[in-house]
Amino acid sequence: MKTSETVVKIFQALISFQAEVKPAEKNGKNPFFSSSYSTLQDVFESIKPGMKLNKLGVIQSPELYETQEGKFIKVVSRVIHESGEWIEGEVSASLKDANPQTIGSAISYLRRYSLISLFGIASEDDDDGNAATDNTPKEIKQDPVDTGKQQKQPDSSKPQKYPGKWIIAFKLTPDQVKNAPLCEKETRKATSGKLFDWYLIPDNWDDVIPQGEGQVQ
């Protein structure tokens, strides 16, 4: 931001202005994002009474320019005080093309935001910039399926009838399912309140399960 050599009086005027200015209305409608925003006219209607009361004025000058990166439009806005003091700000934006409608729309947009910034007024909820944000639907988090992982496993400190490992029922292999009735079993409650059966599957079936008693051959 640029300023005049002295800014005491204009700063005093702006402090008085900001103490009394009301938020700009939102009469503009953005059909793409179902949002409202303050138009350039809304902003001027908001600042005009305070500008008159505090002896302030504003000059805005648009300018087209081109670089290797493309075509741009900038708006230089200067807020002036009757004392001759002033503050100045500059904003710019790239242009998709240089047709009059695109240029006019960009100028209005930049003028509006320059005034909002320089005068420090409240206008909208920044919804008018939705095109620059991620508007993809967010993934909805669902409660995890209770797989028994939240359940405490059987107490491994207890003496076991035979060497093996505890496996929750729905993780048994087909062979283990056939032999499960011959194994040590415990029923435990998960944090969800559901009951799950755990089986102590032997490390060596031949040493634990007698031949012919349900053993898979």
N, C-alpha and C positions, 0 to 999 in steps of 0.2 A: 504494500500500500504506500502511495506517495502522499505527502502533505505539504502545506505551505510552510514557510519558515517558522511561523508561530501558529499554535493551535489552541491556545488557552480559551479563547472566546467560543470557538466552534465546538470544542469539547464540552464546555459548560452548557451550550445550547443543546447538544446531543443528549447530555445527561438529563436535562429537563424534558426533552422530547421523549426519551425512552421511559421516563417515569409516568407519562400520561398516555402514550400511544396504545391503542387496542389491537389485538390480533386481527390479521386480515381475514376476511370471510373466504369461504371456499365454494365459489360458484362454478368452477371449472370441473368437468366430468371426464374421467379417463375410462372409456368403455372397455379398453383392453384389460385393465386390472381392477375394474369396478371400484375405483377410488375417486376422491374429490381433491381438488387442489385450488390454490389461490391464483386467479388470473392476474395479468398485469394491471387491469383496471381495479381489481380487488385490492391489490397492493397500494396503488395510488390513492384509492378512497381511504385507506387506512392511515397513510402518512400525511395527506394534505392538511388536515387541521393542525397537526403538530408542527409541520413545516411553517405554516403561516404564523402561528403563535410564537415560534422561536426564531423567526427571521432566517429560515433556511430555504435553499433552493437546490435543484439538481439538474445537471446537464449530462445527457448520455449520447455517445457518439459511436456508431457501428463502423466496422471496417473489414472488408474482404481482403484476404491475402492467401498466397499459395506457397508451399514449400515442396521439397522432394517427397514428403509424406502425404501430400494431398492438399485439398482446399480447406480453408478455415475461415471462420468468422469470429471477430472479437468485438467486445463492447467495452468502451472506456466510460466509466461513470464518475462524475465529480460532484460531490456535495459541497455547496458554497454557503458561506455565512455573510450577513450584511457587513461584517467587519472586513471582508476581503479574504479571510482565512478559508482554507478548503482542505478536503481529503479526497483522495482519488483511488479507485480500484479498477482492475481489469480482469475480465474473464474471457475465455475463448472456447470454441468447440469445433470439431471437425464436421465437414459437410459430406453427405453421401453424394450429392450432386449440386449443381449451381442454378437450379431453376428458381424462379422468384418465390414460389410457395415454400420451398425448403428454406431459403434464405430468410424470408419473413418470419417463419415459425422459429428458426434458431435465434433470430434477433430478439423476438418477444421473450423467449425462454431466458436468454442471457440478461436482458434488461430486468426481468422480474427477479431473478436470483441476485443480481447486483444490488438492487434496492433492498431486498430482504437482508443481505449481508451488511451493507454499509449503514443502514439505519437500525440494525439489530432488532428487527421485529419478528414475532412469531407468525407463521402462516399455516404450514401444513405438517403432516407427519412423515415427510420425506417419501411419500408413496409415489410421487410423480417421477421418481427415478427408478421405478421397478424394472425398467428394461435393462438396467445395469446390474441387477441382482439375480441370484439363483432362485427361479420360481418353480423349479421342479418339485413335484410332490415329495414330501419327506416320508421316509419309511416309518411305519407305525410299529413301535415296539410292542410285542405281545409277551404275555407271561410264558416262561419256558415250560415245555412239556415235562411233567414229572417222570423222570426216568429212573428214579430211585437213587440218583447220585447224591441227593440231599439227605438220604437216609443214612443213619449211622450203621456201619457194618458190624457184624457180630463181634463181640469182644474177643480179640485174638489172644488175650492173656489167659483165657479159660483153657483148661486141659482139653485137648482134642482126642477123639477116639482113635484117630489115625492121621498120618501126614497127608496134608492136602490144602486146598485154598477155597475160601468161601466165594460162591458165585451166585448172583441174583438170578431168580428163576428164568426171567425172560431173556437172559443172556446164555442159557445153556445150549450146547450143540445138540443135534438130534440124538447122538449116542448118549450124551449125558442125561438127556430127558428120559430115555428108556431106563437108565440105571438110577435116576434120582430117588425113587422110592426106597432104595437100599442104603441111601446116604443119610448122614446126620443132617437135620433140618432145623432152622430157626426162623421165626416170623418176627419181622421188625416193622415199626411204624415210621413212615417218612414224615418230614416236617409238614407236608400237606395233609397229613392225617391218614393217608392210604397205607394199607398193609402190604408188605412184600415178603415173599418166601426166599430164604437164602439156603443153599445147599453146600455142604462141605464135600467137595469133589476130591476123591483120593488122587494122590500123585501116581499111584500104581494100582489099577483096578485088580490085577491078579492077586496082589498081596492082601487086599482088603475084602473083596467080594468073592465068596466061594463060587467055584465053577457051577454053572447050571442054575444059579439063582438070579436070573434077570440080566446076567452079564451079556454084553454084545459080543458075539463071536466073530 
